[in-house]
Amino acid sequence: MKLLQKIESMEVKVAVVGLGYVGLPLAVEFAKAGFSVLGVDNTKDRMEKAKKGISYIEDVPSNVLTKLVKQGKFTATDDFEELKKIDVIIICVPTPMRKTKEPNISFVIAATKQIEKYLEGQKLVILESTTYPGTSEELILPILSKNGKKVGRDFFLAYSPERVDPGNKQYGTADIAKVVGGITPECLSLINSLYNHVFAKVVPVSSTKVAETIKLLENTFRTVNIALVDEVALMCNKMGIDVWEVIRGASSKPFGYMPFYPGPGVGGACLPKDPIYLAWKAKLYNFRSRFVELASDITTSMPKHVVERVKDLLKSRKKKLLKGSKVLILGIAYKNDLGDTRDAPAFDVIKLLQKGGAEVIYNDPHVAEISVGNKKYKSVELNNKALKDADIVVIITAHSKYDLGNIVEHATLLFDTRGATWDIAKERTNVVRL
């Protein structure tokens, strides 16, 4: 097969459609491996920066991107017609969830329709966007098969779930094993050969449906276990037990237990929606995934629980109502040491605090400003006066830049939703943990 030969000799040109948190790091890894890479995105700000080699993703250093641009290994465009010259097209566009809790595959469909226009010669199309089982076969394949084109002969279609973990210093994009599935054996052979040039390990599976389900299982596993420990935290609070001590004690067991930690809710592009995608698809087969739905209910209820605890602490410790109280939120991003605010639970916490009449201010060293409802906020300076002036300080995201000892020392009342202060403030009466 000519395309396979071009892949094995690394002569193929690769395009990555969608240069976000998944697409840009992926494009960089292909370019670093020696492939000629074209980034395609219709976001003006991204294009201006990508063309100049300026990174807007924290996991991609600008000096690395600049070097690849100067070497001619990476170029960027908003013109889909450039796909005519490309051999491999990888789709990395968003797959958000609708308000009705149904998958929104509109970006995938739009990208696929553009690709179909320029599907001349044998091309390999790969979907990396997280989606429900059957998307590649049921949605993408019919679009690409227009005008009598046949998969496995005229074009090739495969799926590989993205496994990007933003901010992970141990496992970069290329270090993480990649699951790959193809519509036909030929499709699988092509993606397997291609990805073996870039990733430390490639794991072939029997179909795109299996590969799509693997991604959802991975994140559903995390969400279910986070929901379980969230519920245990609520239970321990009722019984006067320190859940953080319970988790640490249980973690001493070398088998049969894996630690997960409670918090104010889950965020990011995957955990809030992936279990819902799986449950939605199951319903089409007249199967209700009760366990998955319950886990989602628990994690989405945690911001409300956080605000209820804030109300109770203000009332019991300071004899104050939430209305009119000054609440200082520490950390807006959904994850430590990042500026990524996608579906961050801090936004739901702030909305509920607003509704209760609280005066909300926030600090996040990675997030300069936010909008919640109709109100805009700027990150305030985190100094001793700001800590003392707040009626309550709430840790939502425990960035490593925070001087927790100083925060504990100067906050008159601190509610720690992440257990970040457990080692340094076990006996402090001004500190309460989730």
C-alpha positions as CSV (number, residue, x, y, z in Angstrom):
1,M,0.0,0.0,0.0
2,K,1.5,3.3,-1.1
3,L,0.2,5.3,1.9
4,L,1.7,2.7,4.3
5,Q,5.0,3.0,2.6
6,K,4.9,6.8,2.9
7,I,4.1,6.5,6.6
8,E,6.9,4.1,7.2
9,S,9.4,6.3,5.4
10,M,8.0,9.4,7.2
11,E,7.2,11.1,4.0
12,V,3.6,11.8,4.8
13,K,2.3,15.3,5.6
14,V,0.2,15.5,8.7
15,A,-2.6,18.0,9.5
16,V,-4.1,18.6,12.9
17,V,-7.5,20.2,12.8
18,G,-8.2,22.1,16.0
19,L,-5.2,23.6,17.9
20,G,-6.5,23.6,21.4
21,Y,-5.3,21.8,24.5
22,V,-5.2,18.5,22.6
23,G,-4.4,19.6,19.1
24,L,-1.4,21.9,19.6
25,P,0.6,19.5,21.8
26,L,-0.2,16.6,19.4
27,A,1.0,18.7,16.4
28,V,4.2,19.6,18.2
29,E,4.9,15.9,19.0
30,F,4.5,14.9,15.4
31,A,6.7,17.8,14.3
32,K,9.4,16.9,16.9
33,A,9.3,13.3,15.5
34,G,10.2,14.6,12.1
35,F,6.9,14.9,10.3
36,S,5.9,17.9,8.3
37,V,2.8,19.2,10.2
38,L,0.1,21.7,9.3
39,G,-2.1,23.1,12.1
40,V,-5.7,24.1,11.0
41,D,-7.9,26.3,13.2
42,N,-10.4,29.0,12.5
43,T,-9.7,30.9,15.8
44,K,-8.1,34.1,14.8
45,D,-6.1,34.7,18.0
46,R,-4.7,31.1,17.9
47,M,-3.7,31.4,14.3
48,E,-1.8,34.7,14.8
49,K,0.2,33.2,17.7
50,A,0.7,29.7,16.1
51,K,2.1,31.2,12.9
52,K,4.7,33.2,14.9
53,G,5.6,30.2,17.0
54,I,4.0,31.7,20.2
55,S,2.4,29.1,22.4
56,Y,-0.9,29.7,24.2
57,I,-1.0,26.3,25.8
58,E,1.0,25.9,29.1
59,D,2.3,22.5,28.2
60,V,3.9,23.7,25.0
61,P,6.9,26.0,25.6
62,S,7.1,28.9,23.0
63,N,10.8,28.2,22.4
64,V,9.9,24.7,21.2
65,L,7.1,25.9,18.9
66,T,9.2,28.7,17.6
67,K,12.0,26.3,16.7
68,L,9.6,24.0,14.8
69,V,8.2,27.0,12.9
70,K,11.7,28.2,11.9
71,Q,12.6,24.7,10.8
72,G,9.5,24.5,8.6
73,K,8.3,21.5,10.5
74,F,5.1,23.3,11.7
75,T,2.9,25.8,9.9
76,A,-0.6,27.0,10.7
77,T,-3.5,28.1,8.6
78,D,-7.3,28.7,8.7
79,D,-7.7,27.6,5.1
80,F,-9.1,24.1,4.9
81,E,-8.2,23.9,1.2
82,E,-4.6,23.3,2.3
83,L,-5.8,19.8,3.2
84,K,-5.5,18.9,-0.5
85,K,-1.8,18.5,0.0
86,I,-2.1,16.4,3.2
87,D,-1.8,12.6,3.6
88,V,-3.0,12.3,7.3
89,I,-5.7,14.4,8.9
90,I,-6.2,14.3,12.7
91,I,-9.4,15.8,14.1
92,C,-8.9,17.4,17.6
93,V,-12.0,19.7,17.9
94,P,-14.1,20.2,21.0
95,T,-17.0,17.9,21.9
96,P,-18.9,19.8,24.6
97,M,-22.2,18.7,26.2
98,R,-25.5,20.4,25.5
99,K,-27.6,21.9,28.3
100,T,-29.9,18.9,27.7
101,K,-27.0,16.6,28.7
102,E,-26.7,15.3,25.2
103,P,-23.4,15.1,23.2
104,N,-22.7,18.1,21.0
105,I,-20.8,16.6,18.0
106,S,-21.4,19.7,15.8
107,F,-17.7,20.6,15.7
108,V,-16.7,17.1,14.6
109,I,-19.3,17.1,11.9
110,A,-18.3,20.5,10.6
111,A,-14.7,19.5,10.5
112,T,-15.5,16.2,8.8
113,K,-17.6,18.0,6.1
114,Q,-14.7,20.3,5.4
115,I,-12.3,17.4,5.1
116,E,-14.6,15.5,2.7
117,K,-14.3,18.4,0.3
118,Y,-10.6,17.7,-0.1
119,L,-10.5,13.9,0.3
120,E,-8.5,13.5,-2.9
121,G,-6.1,10.5,-3.2
122,Q,-5.7,8.1,-0.4
123,K,-5.8,9.9,3.0
124,L,-5.9,8.6,6.6
125,V,-8.5,10.5,8.7
126,I,-8.1,10.1,12.5
127,L,-10.5,11.3,15.2
128,E,-9.0,12.1,18.6
129,S,-11.8,14.1,20.1
130,T,-13.6,12.4,23.0
131,T,-17.0,11.1,21.9
132,Y,-19.5,8.4,22.4
133,P,-19.1,4.8,21.0
134,G,-20.1,4.7,17.4
135,T,-19.3,8.2,16.4
136,S,-16.5,7.2,13.9
137,E,-18.6,4.5,12.2
138,E,-22.1,6.1,12.4
139,L,-21.3,9.8,11.8
140,I,-17.9,10.4,10.2
141,L,-17.8,7.3,7.9
142,P,-21.1,8.3,6.0
143,I,-19.8,11.8,5.4
144,L,-16.5,10.7,4.1
145,S,-18.1,8.0,2.0
146,K,-20.0,10.5,-0.2
147,N,-19.7,10.1,-4.0
148,G,-19.0,6.4,-3.8
149,K,-15.8,6.6,-1.9
150,K,-15.0,3.4,-0.1
151,V,-13.3,3.1,3.3
152,G,-10.2,0.9,3.2
153,R,-9.7,1.6,-0.5
154,D,-10.2,5.3,-1.3
155,F,-9.7,6.7,2.2
156,F,-9.0,5.3,5.7
157,L,-10.6,6.1,9.0
158,A,-9.4,5.4,12.5
159,Y,-9.9,6.6,16.1
160,S,-7.4,7.2,18.9
161,P,-8.7,8.7,22.2
162,E,-6.6,11.7,23.4
163,R,-5.0,11.1,26.8
164,V,-3.6,14.5,27.4
165,D,-3.2,15.4,31.1
166,P,-2.5,19.1,31.2
167,G,0.2,20.1,33.7
168,N,1.5,16.5,34.1
169,K,5.3,16.8,34.5
170,Q,5.9,13.0,34.5
171,Y,3.9,12.0,31.4
172,G,3.9,14.2,28.3
173,T,1.8,13.6,25.2
174,A,4.3,11.3,23.6
175,D,5.0,9.3,26.8
176,I,1.4,8.1,27.2
177,A,0.4,4.8,25.5
178,K,-2.0,5.4,22.6
179,V,-5.0,3.2,22.0
180,V,-5.9,2.9,18.3
181,G,-8.8,1.4,16.4
182,G,-9.6,1.3,12.7
183,I,-12.8,0.8,10.7
184,T,-11.0,-1.8,8.6
185,P,-7.8,-3.8,9.1
186,E,-6.1,-1.6,6.6
187,C,-7.1,1.5,8.6
188,L,-5.7,0.0,11.8
189,S,-2.5,-0.9,10.1
190,L,-2.0,2.6,8.9
191,I,-2.6,4.4,12.3
192,N,-0.6,1.7,14.1
193,S,2.4,2.4,11.9
194,L,2.0,6.2,12.1
195,Y,1.6,6.4,15.8
196,N,4.6,4.1,16.5
197,H,6.8,6.9,15.0
198,V,5.6,9.3,17.7
199,F,4.4,7.6,20.9
200,A,6.2,5.4,23.4
201,K,3.6,2.6,23.1
202,V,0.7,1.9,20.8
203,V,-2.1,-0.4,21.8
204,P,-4.2,-1.6,18.8
205,V,-7.8,-2.7,19.5
206,S,-10.4,-4.4,17.4
207,S,-12.6,-1.5,16.4
208,T,-13.2,2.3,16.6
209,K,-16.1,1.6,18.9
210,V,-13.9,-0.2,21.4
211,A,-11.4,2.6,21.3
212,E,-14.1,5.2,21.8
213,T,-15.5,3.3,24.8
214,I,-12.0,2.9,26.4
215,K,-11.7,6.7,26.7
216,L,-15.1,7.0,28.4
217,L,-14.3,4.1,30.7
218,E,-11.1,5.8,31.8
219,N,-12.7,9.0,32.8
220,T,-15.9,7.4,34.1
221,F,-13.6,5.3,36.4
222,R,-12.1,8.5,37.8
223,T,-15.5,10.3,38.2
224,V,-17.1,7.4,39.9
225,N,-14.3,7.1,42.4
226,I,-14.2,10.8,43.0
227,A,-18.0,10.7,43.6
228,L,-17.5,7.8,46.1
229,V,-15.0,9.7,48.1
230,D,-17.1,12.9,47.9
231,E,-19.9,11.0,49.5
232,V,-17.6,9.5,52.1
233,A,-16.4,13.1,52.9
234,L,-20.0,14.2,53.4
235,M,-20.6,11.2,55.6
236,C,-17.5,11.8,57.7
237,N,-18.5,15.4,58.2
238,K,-21.8,14.3,59.7
239,M,-20.0,11.9,62.0
240,G,-17.2,14.2,63.1
241,I,-14.5,12.2,61.3
242,D,-11.5,13.6,59.4
243,V,-11.9,12.2,55.9
244,W,-8.4,13.2,55.0
245,E,-7.0,11.1,57.8
246,V,-9.2,8.2,56.7
247,I,-7.9,8.4,53.1
248,R,-4.3,8.6,54.2
249,G,-4.7,5.6,56.5
250,A,-6.4,3.6,53.8
251,S,-3.6,4.5,51.3
252,S,-1.1,2.5,53.4
253,K,-2.7,-0.7,52.1
254,P,-0.4,-1.9,49.2
255,F,-3.2,-3.7,47.3
256,G,-6.9,-3.4,46.7
257,Y,-7.1,0.3,47.3
258,M,-6.3,3.4,45.2
259,P,-6.6,6.8,46.7
260,F,-9.0,9.4,45.3
261,Y,-9.7,12.7,47.0
262,P,-12.9,14.8,47.6
263,G,-13.2,18.3,46.4
264,P,-15.6,21.1,45.3
265,G,-16.5,19.3,42.1
266,V,-14.9,18.1,38.9
267,G,-13.8,20.2,36.0
268,G,-11.9,20.2,32.8
269,A,-13.0,19.0,29.3
270,C,-13.4,15.4,30.2
271,L,-14.6,14.4,33.7
272,P,-17.9,16.5,33.8
273,K,-19.1,15.1,30.4
274,D,-17.5,11.8,29.6
275,P,-19.6,9.7,32.0
276,I,-22.7,11.5,30.6
277,Y,-21.7,10.5,27.0
278,L,-21.5,6.9,28.1
279,A,-24.8,7.0,29.9
280,W,-26.5,8.7,27.0
281,K,-25.4,6.1,24.5
282,A,-26.4,3.3,26.8
283,K,-30.0,4.7,26.9
284,L,-30.2,4.2,23.1
285,Y,-29.9,0.5,23.9
286,N,-32.6,0.7,26.5
287,F,-30.0,0.4,29.3
288,R,-29.9,2.8,32.2
289,S,-26.4,3.2,33.8
290,R,-27.6,4.0,37.3
291,F,-24.1,3.9,38.8
292,V,-22.7,6.4,36.3
293,E,-25.7,8.7,36.6
294,L,-25.4,8.7,40.4
295,A,-21.7,9.6,40.3
296,S,-22.4,12.5,38.0
297,D,-25.2,13.7,40.3
298,I,-22.9,13.6,43.3
299,T,-20.0,15.5,41.7
300,T,-22.2,18.2,40.3
301,S,-23.8,18.7,43.7
302,M,-20.5,19.5,45.4
303,P,-20.4,23.2,44.7
304,K,-23.7,23.5,46.5
305,H,-22.4,21.6,49.4
306,V,-19.3,23.9,49.6
307,V,-21.5,27.0,49.7
308,E,-23.8,25.4,52.4
309,R,-20.6,24.7,54.5
310,V,-19.5,28.3,54.0
311,K,-22.9,29.5,55.2
312,D,-22.8,27.3,58.3
313,L,-19.2,28.3,59.1
314,L,-20.0,32.0,58.9
315,K,-23.1,31.5,61.1
316,S,-21.4,29.3,63.7
317,R,-18.0,30.9,63.9
318,K,-18.7,34.6,63.1
319,K,-22.4,34.9,63.8
320,K,-22.8,36.3,60.3
321,L,-25.1,35.7,57.3
322,L,-23.7,34.8,53.9
323,K,-25.4,38.0,52.6
324,G,-23.0,40.9,52.9
325,S,-20.0,38.7,54.0
326,K,-16.7,39.0,52.1
327,V,-15.6,35.6,50.6
328,L,-12.1,35.3,49.2
329,I,-11.8,32.4,46.8
330,L,-8.4,30.9,46.2
331,G,-8.0,29.2,42.9
332,I,-10.3,29.3,39.9
333,A,-8.7,26.9,37.5
334,Y,-10.0,23.3,37.5
335,K,-6.5,21.9,38.2
336,N,-3.5,22.9,40.3
337,D,-0.8,25.0,38.6
338,L,-2.7,25.6,35.4
339,G,-4.8,28.5,34.0
340,D,-7.3,26.2,32.4
341,T,-10.8,27.1,33.6
342,R,-12.9,24.8,31.5
343,D,-16.0,23.7,33.5
344,A,-14.1,24.6,36.7
345,P,-16.3,24.1,39.8
346,A,-15.2,27.5,41.1
347,F,-17.6,29.1,38.7
348,D,-20.6,27.3,40.2
349,V,-19.4,28.1,43.7
350,I,-19.2,31.8,42.9
351,K,-22.6,31.8,41.2
352,L,-24.2,30.3,44.3
353,L,-22.3,32.8,46.5
354,Q,-23.6,35.7,44.3
355,K,-27.1,34.4,44.6
356,G,-26.7,34.3,48.4
357,G,-25.6,38.0,48.4
358,A,-22.0,37.5,49.3
359,E,-19.2,39.9,48.3
360,V,-16.9,37.7,46.3
361,I,-13.3,38.3,45.5
362,Y,-10.7,35.8,44.2
363,N,-7.0,35.2,43.6
364,D,-5.5,32.9,41.1
365,P,-1.9,33.3,40.0
366,H,-2.8,31.6,36.7
367,V,-6.1,33.3,35.9
368,A,-6.1,37.1,35.6
369,E,-9.8,37.7,35.1
370,I,-13.1,35.9,34.8
371,S,-16.7,36.6,34.2
372,V,-19.4,34.9,36.2
373,G,-23.0,35.7,35.3
374,N,-23.0,39.4,34.4
375,K,-20.1,40.3,36.7
376,K,-16.5,40.5,35.8
377,Y,-13.7,39.9,38.4
378,K,-10.0,40.5,38.4
379,S,-7.6,38.5,40.5
380,V,-6.8,40.5,43.7
381,E,-3.4,40.6,45.3
382,L,-3.0,37.9,47.8
383,N,-1.5,39.7,50.8
384,N,-2.0,39.6,54.6
385,K,-4.6,42.4,54.5
386,A,-6.8,40.6,51.9
387,L,-6.6,37.4,54.1
388,K,-7.5,39.2,57.3
389,D,-10.3,41.4,55.7
390,A,-12.1,38.4,54.3
391,D,-14.9,36.9,56.5
392,I,-13.9,33.5,55.1
393,V,-11.2,32.3,52.8
394,V,-12.1,29.3,50.6
395,I,-9.4,27.1,48.9
396,I,-10.9,25.8,45.7
397,T,-7.7,25.0,43.8
398,A,-4.5,24.6,45.8
399,H,-1.9,26.0,43.5
400,S,1.7,25.3,44.5
401,K,2.5,29.0,44.4
402,Y,0.3,29.5,47.4
403,D,2.1,30.0,50.7
404,L,-0.3,27.8,52.7
405,G,1.5,28.5,56.0
406,N,1.0,32.2,55.6
407,I,-2.6,31.7,54.5
408,V,-3.4,29.7,57.5
409,E,-1.7,32.2,59.8
410,H,-3.5,35.3,58.5
411,A,-7.0,34.0,57.5
412,T,-9.4,34.5,60.3
413,L,-11.5,31.6,58.9
414,L,-10.4,29.2,56.3
415,F,-12.4,26.5,54.5
416,D,-10.1,24.1,52.7
417,T,-12.0,22.0,50.1
418,R,-8.8,20.2,48.9
419,G,-7.2,19.0,52.1
420,A,-4.1,21.1,51.2
421,T,-3.6,22.3,54.8
422,W,-3.9,18.9,56.5
423,D,-0.2,18.5,57.3
424,I,0.4,22.1,58.5
425,A,-2.9,23.0,60.3
426,K,-4.3,19.9,62.0
427,E,-4.9,21.7,65.3
428,R,-5.7,25.2,64.0
429,T,-9.2,26.2,65.1
430,N,-9.5,28.8,62.2
431,V,-9.1,26.0,59.6
432,V,-11.9,23.7,58.5
433,R,-11.5,21.1,55.8
434,L,-14.1,19.5,53.5
